[in-house]
Amino acid sequence: MKKLDQCGFFAKGKIKAQIKEARSKAKPTMDKLTALDKRIEPKRAEIKGLKEKLANPIQ
């Protein structure tokens, strides 16, 4: 029983290490996406305003 517990413990550690590694690899990509999103957000608001103007041209 003890050996099984040790295997489970080590597997858990390995999985945690793999998750950590995957996160560190994904971080630069996520930063790029966040930066793009920040650049796009004002444009979205602008487009939304233009769509509303088109919907009600006479004011």
VMD Tcl script that builds the backbone (N, CA, C; Angstrom):
set m [mol new atoms 177]
animate dup $m
set s [atomselect $m all]
$s set {name element resname resid chain x y z} {
  {N N MET 1 A 0.827 -1.197 0.000}
  {CA C MET 1 A 0.000 0.000 0.000}
  {C C MET 1 A 0.869 1.257 0.000}
  {N N LYS 2 A 1.969 1.190 0.739}
  {CA C LYS 2 A 2.832 2.361 0.856}
  {C C LYS 2 A 3.438 2.739 -0.509}
  {N N LYS 3 A 3.863 1.723 -1.272}
  {CA C LYS 3 A 4.458 1.985 -2.579}
  {C C LYS 3 A 3.444 2.674 -3.499}
  {N N LEU 4 A 2.201 2.239 -3.444}
  {CA C LEU 4 A 1.144 2.809 -4.276}
  {C C LEU 4 A 0.960 4.286 -3.935}
  {N N ASP 5 A 0.964 4.590 -2.632}
  {CA C ASP 5 A 0.818 5.983 -2.198}
  {C C ASP 5 A 1.968 6.831 -2.723}
  {N N GLN 6 A 3.177 6.286 -2.654}
  {CA C GLN 6 A 4.335 7.037 -3.135}
  {C C GLN 6 A 4.213 7.303 -4.637}
  {N N CYS 7 A 3.767 6.299 -5.385}
  {CA C CYS 7 A 3.601 6.472 -6.833}
  {C C CYS 7 A 2.579 7.573 -7.103}
  {N N GLY 8 A 1.476 7.529 -6.390}
  {CA C GLY 8 A 0.442 8.554 -6.552}
  {C C GLY 8 A 0.981 9.927 -6.234}
  {N N PHE 9 A 1.767 9.998 -5.180}
  {CA C PHE 9 A 2.344 11.273 -4.759}
  {C C PHE 9 A 3.273 11.826 -5.835}
  {N N PHE 10 A 4.145 10.953 -6.351}
  {CA C PHE 10 A 5.091 11.407 -7.370}
  {C C PHE 10 A 4.378 11.779 -8.664}
  {N N ALA 11 A 3.354 11.015 -9.029}
  {CA C ALA 11 A 2.597 11.322 -10.246}
  {C C ALA 11 A 1.938 12.683 -10.104}
  {N N LYS 12 A 1.415 12.948 -8.917}
  {CA C LYS 12 A 0.763 14.234 -8.661}
  {C C LYS 12 A 1.763 15.372 -8.844}
  {N N GLY 13 A 2.971 15.173 -8.338}
  {CA C GLY 13 A 4.031 16.179 -8.475}
  {C C GLY 13 A 4.404 16.399 -9.930}
  {N N LYS 14 A 4.484 15.305 -10.692}
  {CA C LYS 14 A 4.842 15.398 -12.106}
  {C C LYS 14 A 3.758 16.162 -12.869}
  {N N ILE 15 A 2.509 15.855 -12.566}
  {CA C ILE 15 A 1.390 16.522 -13.242}
  {C C ILE 15 A 1.412 18.017 -12.924}
  {N N LYS 16 A 1.659 18.338 -11.647}
  {CA C LYS 16 A 1.735 19.752 -11.253}
  {C C LYS 16 A 2.861 20.454 -12.012}
  {N N ALA 17 A 4.000 19.779 -12.149}
  {CA C ALA 17 A 5.133 20.350 -12.867}
  {C C ALA 17 A 4.778 20.576 -14.338}
  {N N GLN 18 A 4.055 19.620 -14.939}
  {CA C GLN 18 A 3.655 19.758 -16.342}
  {C C GLN 18 A 2.697 20.936 -16.516}
  {N N ILE 19 A 1.768 21.089 -15.575}
  {CA C ILE 19 A 0.810 22.202 -15.638}
  {C C ILE 19 A 1.568 23.525 -15.540}
  {N N LYS 20 A 2.518 23.580 -14.608}
  {CA C LYS 20 A 3.313 24.795 -14.403}
  {C C LYS 20 A 4.071 25.148 -15.687}
  {N N GLU 21 A 4.668 24.131 -16.314}
  {CA C GLU 21 A 5.438 24.331 -17.544}
  {C C GLU 21 A 4.530 24.823 -18.675}
  {N N ALA 22 A 3.355 24.223 -18.791}
  {CA C ALA 22 A 2.413 24.627 -19.842}
  {C C ALA 22 A 1.978 26.074 -19.637}
  {N N ARG 23 A 1.735 26.440 -18.384}
  {CA C ARG 23 A 1.329 27.815 -18.082}
  {C C ARG 23 A 2.429 28.800 -18.448}
  {N N SER 24 A 3.677 28.447 -18.118}
  {CA C SER 24 A 4.783 29.359 -18.409}
  {C C SER 24 A 4.971 29.514 -19.921}
  {N N LYS 25 A 4.702 28.446 -20.688}
  {CA C LYS 25 A 4.815 28.530 -22.146}
  {C C LYS 25 A 3.669 29.368 -22.718}
  {N N ALA 26 A 2.488 29.291 -22.107}
  {CA C ALA 26 A 1.311 29.995 -22.613}
  {C C ALA 26 A 1.318 31.480 -22.236}
  {N N LYS 27 A 2.083 31.851 -21.218}
  {CA C LYS 27 A 2.067 33.230 -20.709}
  {C C LYS 27 A 2.362 34.277 -21.791}
  {N N PRO 28 A 3.428 34.155 -22.590}
  {CA C PRO 28 A 3.688 35.177 -23.617}
  {C C PRO 28 A 2.523 35.326 -24.600}
  {N N THR 29 A 1.929 34.206 -24.979}
  {CA C THR 29 A 0.793 34.233 -25.898}
  {C C THR 29 A -0.377 34.970 -25.268}
  {N N MET 30 A -0.644 34.683 -24.004}
  {CA C MET 30 A -1.745 35.349 -23.307}
  {C C MET 30 A -1.484 36.843 -23.204}
  {N N ASP 31 A -0.234 37.219 -22.961}
  {CA C ASP 31 A 0.118 38.643 -22.887}
  {C C ASP 31 A -0.141 39.329 -24.227}
  {N N LYS 32 A 0.212 38.652 -25.323}
  {CA C LYS 32 A -0.023 39.216 -26.652}
  {C C LYS 32 A -1.520 39.402 -26.885}
  {N N LEU 33 A -2.304 38.386 -26.518}
  {CA C LEU 33 A -3.753 38.467 -26.703}
  {C C LEU 33 A -4.349 39.595 -25.879}
  {N N THR 34 A -3.870 39.760 -24.657}
  {CA C THR 34 A -4.363 40.835 -23.791}
  {C C THR 34 A -4.032 42.187 -24.411}
  {N N ALA 35 A -2.828 42.331 -24.929}
  {CA C ALA 35 A -2.419 43.588 -25.554}
  {C C ALA 35 A -3.282 43.883 -26.779}
  {N N LEU 36 A -3.540 42.861 -27.583}
  {CA C LEU 36 A -4.393 43.038 -28.755}
  {C C LEU 36 A -5.794 43.445 -28.342}
  {N N ASP 37 A -6.302 42.789 -27.312}
  {CA C ASP 37 A -7.651 43.087 -26.836}
  {C C ASP 37 A -7.743 44.540 -26.383}
  {N N LYS 38 A -6.708 45.026 -25.707}
  {CA C LYS 38 A -6.700 46.419 -25.243}
  {C C LYS 38 A -6.699 47.383 -26.420}
  {N N ARG 39 A -6.018 47.003 -27.509}
  {CA C ARG 39 A -5.991 47.856 -28.700}
  {C C ARG 39 A -7.325 47.820 -29.435}
  {N N ILE 40 A -7.986 46.672 -29.430}
  {CA C ILE 40 A -9.230 46.488 -30.186}
  {C C ILE 40 A -10.426 47.111 -29.473}
  {N N GLU 41 A -10.410 47.109 -28.156}
  {CA C GLU 41 A -11.583 47.550 -27.369}
  {C C GLU 41 A -12.110 48.932 -27.769}
  {N N PRO 42 A -11.269 49.978 -27.894}
  {CA C PRO 42 A -11.802 51.285 -28.305}
  {C C PRO 42 A -12.470 51.240 -29.681}
  {N N LYS 43 A -11.906 50.437 -30.578}
  {CA C LYS 43 A -12.474 50.303 -31.924}
  {C C LYS 43 A -13.863 49.682 -31.845}
  {N N ARG 44 A -14.031 48.694 -30.967}
  {CA C ARG 44 A -15.343 48.062 -30.796}
  {C C ARG 44 A -16.386 49.091 -30.393}
  {N N ALA 45 A -16.018 49.940 -29.433}
  {CA C ALA 45 A -16.936 50.972 -28.960}
  {C C ALA 45 A -17.272 51.927 -30.106}
  {N N GLU 46 A -16.263 52.282 -30.894}
  {CA C GLU 46 A -16.464 53.189 -32.032}
  {C C GLU 46 A -17.425 52.562 -33.045}
  {N N ILE 47 A -17.223 51.298 -33.368}
  {CA C ILE 47 A -18.074 50.585 -34.323}
  {C C ILE 47 A -19.505 50.514 -33.800}
  {N N LYS 48 A -19.643 50.240 -32.523}
  {CA C LYS 48 A -20.969 50.159 -31.925}
  {C C LYS 48 A -21.705 51.499 -32.077}
  {N N GLY 49 A -20.983 52.599 -31.827}
  {CA C GLY 49 A -21.561 53.930 -31.981}
  {C C GLY 49 A -21.982 54.192 -33.417}
  {N N LEU 50 A -21.152 53.781 -34.375}
  {CA C LEU 50 A -21.466 53.974 -35.791}
  {C C LEU 50 A -22.694 53.155 -36.192}
  {N N LYS 51 A -22.788 51.917 -35.665}
  {CA C LYS 51 A -23.947 51.074 -35.967}
  {C C LYS 51 A -25.228 51.721 -35.453}
  {N N GLU 52 A -25.150 52.308 -34.266}
  {CA C GLU 52 A -26.323 52.973 -33.697}
  {C C GLU 52 A -26.724 54.176 -34.549}
  {N N LYS 53 A -25.724 54.905 -35.062}
  {CA C LYS 53 A -26.015 56.054 -35.937}
  {C C LYS 53 A -26.693 55.595 -37.219}
  {N N LEU 54 A -26.248 54.461 -37.745}
  {CA C LEU 54 A -26.854 53.924 -38.962}
  {C C LEU 54 A -28.288 53.464 -38.701}
  {N N ALA 55 A -28.517 52.906 -37.526}
  {CA C ALA 55 A -29.845 52.411 -37.176}
  {C C ALA 55 A -30.855 53.557 -37.077}
  {N N ASN 56 A -30.458 54.694 -36.507}
  {CA C ASN 56 A -31.349 55.860 -36.416}
  {C C ASN 56 A -30.669 57.050 -37.087}
  {N N PRO 57 A -30.770 57.163 -38.409}
  {CA C PRO 57 A -30.085 58.249 -39.096}
  {C C PRO 57 A -30.686 59.630 -38.800}
  {N N ILE 58 A -31.982 59.686 -38.554}
  {CA C ILE 58 A -32.620 60.978 -38.296}
  {C C ILE 58 A -32.737 61.186 -36.797}
  {N N GLN 59 A -32.127 62.270 -36.313}
  {CA C GLN 59 A -32.224 62.550 -34.881}
  {C C GLN 59 A -32.626 63.978 -34.654}
}
mol reanalyze $m
mol bondsrecalc $m
mol representation Tube
mol addrep $m
